[in-house]
Amino acid sequence: MGEPPSSDLVSAQGPPADAAQLLAVAERAARAAGQILLERFAGGADAIGAISSKSTATDLVSEADLAAELAIRAVLTRDCPDDAVMGEEGDDTPGISGRRWIVDPLDGTINYLYGLGAWCVSIACEGLAGVVLDPLTGELFASPVAPGAPSTCNGVPLVPTRPESLAQSLVATGFGYSSAVREAQAPIVAGLLPQVRDIRRAGSAALDLAWTAAGRLDAYFEYGVHPWDIAAGTLLCAGSGVQVHVLAGDEVLPGGILAAGPAIADELLALAQPR
């Protein structure tokens, strides 16, 4: 508890690279995917296309997800042909550069399918640069371009909140697709609710992390996240001074992530443990 994130989540891969150039690639890829998603979102169910399930009957993927990831991979193949790619919807592809891109073409698929606004594109060159694009608002959250520089939203530095106590904090979380995982998550949330200002569940881990970095949330935690959910968001938080910690899972709950300011991180870590 309280240790930095493990290497398979947010650590750098391979030799140093120019963060500004990598961010430019990430932005091009995100905008290519975002344009497709916006057009299909505006077109409704017919434009979104066929929907199928993945890990459970409630874990869905649409033709829009797949088309967005293809657009991202096309940009990465053109601009960074020697880099590896891990995508939520496609096969992992090897590389020879020592760098790996981790992409979620549509984080918040259920929101997207229901016509709700909390969905985004998340792209990271692992441990080096990352962006989270909200196509509906036009907001592009970007990790720092150089050591010591801040994370930004549309070029404006992100400023997180600094609550002095957990009781003053607005905390976001998310829930798994498995009923067994949800059952294990329920007592954590029930125990936390009386101790905080309130709890939010937007349905997009990448946006939750971006909003925590931007001061729209005071903290965020979630079990069962995947690398593509958090690879860009954890970079945003680190670049804005928000602490990021790994949550150890148990026999039911997969491991997770927690992001919070230093004044509340330890207390939240204690309360977010499996019951």
C-alpha positions in Angstrom: 0.0 0.0 0.0 1.3 3.4 -0.9 4.0 2.2 -3.3 4.5 3.8 -6.7 2.7 2.2 -9.6 4.2 -1.0 -10.9 6.2 -0.9 -14.2 3.6 -2.6 -16.3 1.2 0.3 -15.6 3.2 3.5 -15.9 6.9 3.0 -16.2 9.0 4.1 -19.1 10.0 1.6 -21.8 13.3 1.9 -23.7 15.5 4.9 -24.3 14.6 8.5 -23.6 12.6 10.3 -26.3 11.4 13.8 -27.1 8.2 14.1 -25.2 6.9 16.9 -27.3 7.2 14.9 -30.5 5.6 11.9 -28.9 2.7 14.1 -27.6 2.2 15.4 -31.2 1.9 11.8 -32.4 -0.5 11.0 -29.6 -2.6 14.0 -30.4 -2.8 13.2 -34.1 -3.9 9.6 -33.3 -6.4 10.8 -30.7 -8.0 13.3 -33.0 -8.2 10.8 -35.8 -10.1 8.4 -33.5 -12.2 11.2 -32.0 -13.5 12.4 -35.3 -14.7 8.9 -36.1 -16.4 8.5 -32.7 -18.0 11.9 -32.9 -19.5 11.2 -36.3 -20.9 7.8 -35.2 -22.1 9.2 -31.9 -24.1 11.9 -33.7 -25.5 9.3 -36.1 -27.0 7.1 -33.4 -27.3 3.4 -33.1 -27.1 2.7 -36.9 -23.8 4.7 -37.2 -22.3 3.2 -34.0 -22.8 -0.2 -35.6 -22.9 -3.8 -34.3 -22.3 -4.4 -30.6 -20.8 -7.5 -29.1 -19.8 -8.6 -25.6 -16.3 -9.3 -24.2 -15.5 -10.5 -20.7 -19.2 -10.4 -19.5 -22.6 -9.7 -21.1 -22.3 -6.1 -19.8 -18.7 -5.5 -21.1 -19.5 -4.3 -24.6 -17.6 -3.3 -27.8 -19.0 -1.7 -30.8 -17.9 -1.2 -34.4 -17.2 2.4 -33.4 -14.6 1.2 -30.9 -12.9 -1.0 -33.5 -12.9 1.7 -36.2 -11.4 4.2 -33.7 -8.6 1.8 -32.8 -7.8 1.1 -36.4 -7.5 4.9 -37.0 -5.1 5.2 -34.0 -3.0 2.2 -35.2 -2.8 3.7 -38.7 -1.2 6.9 -37.3 1.2 5.0 -35.1 2.2 2.7 -37.9 2.9 5.7 -40.1 4.7 7.9 -37.5 6.3 5.3 -35.2 6.6 2.1 -37.2 9.2 0.6 -34.9 7.2 1.0 -31.7 5.1 -1.7 -30.0 1.4 -1.2 -29.5 -1.0 -2.5 -26.9 -4.7 -1.7 -27.6 -7.8 -2.6 -25.8 -9.6 -3.9 -28.9 -6.7 -5.3 -31.1 -3.8 -7.7 -30.8 -0.6 -6.5 -29.2 2.0 -5.8 -31.8 5.8 -6.1 -31.1 8.3 -3.3 -31.8 12.1 -2.9 -31.9 12.5 0.7 -30.6 12.0 -0.1 -26.9 8.9 2.1 -26.7 5.3 0.9 -26.4 2.0 2.7 -27.1 -0.9 1.8 -24.9 -4.2 2.9 -26.4 -7.9 2.9 -25.4 -9.8 4.0 -28.5 -13.0 4.6 -26.5 -12.9 4.7 -22.7 -16.5 4.9 -21.5 -18.1 2.6 -24.1 -21.3 2.1 -22.1 -21.8 5.9 -21.7 -21.2 6.2 -25.5 -23.8 3.6 -26.3 -26.3 5.2 -24.0 -25.8 8.7 -25.4 -24.1 9.9 -22.3 -21.2 12.4 -22.5 -18.5 10.9 -20.3 -16.3 9.1 -22.9 -12.9 9.8 -24.3 -9.8 8.6 -26.2 -6.7 7.7 -24.2 -3.3 7.3 -25.8 0.1 7.0 -24.1 3.6 6.2 -25.2 4.3 4.2 -22.0 5.8 6.3 -19.2 6.9 9.0 -21.7 3.9 11.0 -23.0 0.1 10.7 -23.0 -3.1 12.4 -23.9 -6.7 12.1 -23.0 -9.1 13.6 -25.6 -12.7 14.4 -24.8 -14.1 14.8 -28.3 -17.4 16.3 -27.1 -15.9 19.2 -25.3 -12.7 19.5 -27.4 -10.5 19.2 -24.3 -7.1 17.7 -24.9 -5.4 16.8 -21.6 -1.6 16.3 -22.2 1.2 15.1 -20.0 4.3 17.3 -19.5 6.5 18.1 -22.5 9.7 18.3 -20.3 10.8 17.4 -16.8 9.3 19.8 -14.3 6.7 21.1 -16.8 3.0 20.7 -15.9 0.3 18.6 -17.4 -2.1 20.8 -19.5 -5.5 21.0 -20.9 -5.6 22.7 -24.3 -2.2 24.2 -23.3 -3.3 25.6 -19.9 -1.5 24.1 -16.9 -3.6 21.8 -14.8 -4.0 22.8 -11.1 -5.3 20.0 -8.8 -7.2 20.7 -5.6 -5.5 20.5 -2.3 -8.1 19.4 0.2 -6.9 19.3 3.8 -9.1 16.4 4.8 -10.9 13.5 3.3 -14.2 14.8 4.7 -13.9 17.8 2.3 -13.1 15.6 -0.7 -15.1 14.6 -3.8 -13.9 11.1 -4.6 -14.5 9.3 -7.9 -14.5 5.5 -8.4 -15.7 2.8 -10.8 -17.1 -0.7 -10.7 -16.2 -3.9 -12.5 -18.3 -5.8 -15.0 -18.3 -9.0 -12.9 -21.1 -9.3 -10.3 -18.6 -10.9 -7.9 -16.2 -8.0 -8.2 -19.1 -5.5 -7.7 -20.2 -7.4 -4.6 -16.7 -7.0 -3.2 -16.6 -3.3 -4.2 -19.8 -2.5 -2.5 -18.6 -2.6 1.2 -15.6 -0.4 0.3 -17.9 2.3 -1.1 -20.3 1.9 1.8 -17.6 2.4 4.3 -16.1 5.3 2.4 -19.3 7.3 1.8 -19.7 8.6 5.3 -16.1 9.8 5.4 -16.1 12.0 2.3 -17.9 15.0 0.8 -19.5 12.7 -1.8 -18.7 10.0 -4.4 -18.9 10.2 -8.2 -19.0 7.4 -10.8 -18.6 8.9 -14.3 -17.8 5.6 -16.1 -14.5 6.5 -17.7 -11.3 5.8 -15.8 -9.2 8.0 -18.1 -11.5 11.0 -17.6 -11.6 10.4 -13.9 -7.8 10.6 -13.8 -7.7 13.7 -16.1 -10.3 15.4 -14.0 -8.4 14.6 -10.8 -5.3 16.1 -12.3 -7.4 19.2 -13.4 -8.9 19.7 -9.9 -12.5 18.7 -10.9 -12.2 15.8 -8.5 -10.2 15.6 -5.4 -9.3 11.9 -5.7 -10.1 8.7 -7.7 -9.6 5.0 -7.1 -10.7 1.9 -8.8 -10.0 -1.8 -8.8 -9.7 -3.9 -12.0 -8.4 -1.2 -14.3 -6.3 -2.2 -17.2 -3.1 -0.5 -18.6 -5.0 1.1 -21.4 -7.5 2.6 -18.9 -4.8 4.5 -16.9 -1.6 4.7 -19.0 -2.2 8.3 -20.0 -4.2 9.4 -17.0 -1.5 8.5 -14.5 1.0 10.6 -16.4 -1.4 13.5 -16.3 -1.7 13.1 -12.5 2.0 12.8 -11.9 2.6 15.9 -14.0 0.2 17.9 -11.9 1.5 16.8 -8.6 -1.2 14.3 -7.7 0.1 11.1 -6.0 -0.6 7.8 -7.8 -0.6 4.6 -5.8 -1.2 0.9 -6.6 -4.1 -0.8 -4.9 -3.4 -4.4 -4.1 -6.2 -6.7 -4.9 -7.3 -10.0 -3.3 -8.8 -13.3 -4.4 -11.8 -11.5 -5.8 -10.8 -7.9 -6.5 -8.1 -7.4 -9.2 -5.5 -4.8 -8.4 -6.2 -1.2 -9.0 -5.1 2.4 -8.8 -5.6 5.4 -6.6 -4.8 9.1 -7.3 -5.1 11.8 -4.6 -3.3 14.8 -3.1 -0.7 14.2 -0.5 -2.9 15.4 2.4 -5.6 12.7 1.9 -3.8 9.9 0.0 -2.8 7.8 3.1 -6.3 8.0 4.7 -8.0 7.2 1.4 -5.6 4.3 0.8 -6.6 2.8 4.2 -10.3 3.1 3.5 -10.1 1.8 0.0 -8.7 -1.6 1.0 -10.8 -4.8 0.4 -13.2 -5.6 3.3 
